[in-house]
C-alpha cells in the first residue's frame, strides 16, 4: 500500500509542478509503477503474503463465530 500512495503523490507533485518534482523525469514515476506491479503480481504471492492476509481474515471470522456460539449456549442454560 505505501508504494501506491508514493505513486499517487509523485504523479500529483509532478503534474502540479511542485518544487524539485517539476524537473523530475516521468520515468521515475513509471519505474515506481513497475515496481508496484512486480511487487503485487510476483513478490507478494511468492512470499505467501496474499494468502496470509486472507487466512487472517478467515481466522478472525472463525473466532467470532465460536465466541458467538458459546455465548448463545450460555444463554440457553
N, C-alpha and C positions, 0 to 999 in steps of 0.2 A: 504494500500500500504506500509506503513512503516514496517509492520510485514514481508512482503515478502522480502523487502530489508534487514531486520535483518537476516532472514533465509539464504539468499544468502551470506551475509557477514560471518555469523557463519560457514557455510559449507566451504567457501573458507579459512577462518582462521584455521579451524580445519584440513582441507585437507593438507594445506601447512605448518602445524605445527608452526604457528606463536605465539611467546611469551607464555602466560599462556593458550592460547586456545589449545595448543598441549596436555595438560593434562586434558582438559575438556572432559567429557563423551559425547558420541553421543546422549545419552538420552536427554540432554538439547536441542539439535537441533530437535530431534523427538518431544519433548514437544512443541517447538515453532511452528513446522509444524502442530501439532494437534491443538494448539491454533488458528492458522490461519485458519485451516479448520472449526473449530467450529464458529469462527467469521463470515466467509464468507457464511457458509451454514445455520446458525441458528440465530445468533445475528443480523446481518445486515438486513436480511429480516424481523425479528420480530420487529425491530425498524422502518422499512419502509425506511431505507436509500437507498436501491437499487431502489425503486420506486421514491424516491425524486430526485435522480440523473437523472433518465430518464425523470421525469417531468420537471426538469430544462432545459434539452436539448430541449425538445419539446416546452417549453415556449420561449426559445431564437429563435427557428426556426419561431414560430408564430410572434414574434415581428419583425423579419427581413422581413417576408412576408408582414406584414401590412405596414411597413415602405416603402418597395419597391412599394406596391400598391399605396400608397399616392404619392410617387414620380412620378410614371407613370401617375397618374391622373393629377398632376400639369403640366406635360409636354404636355398633350393633350390639356390643356386650353390655 
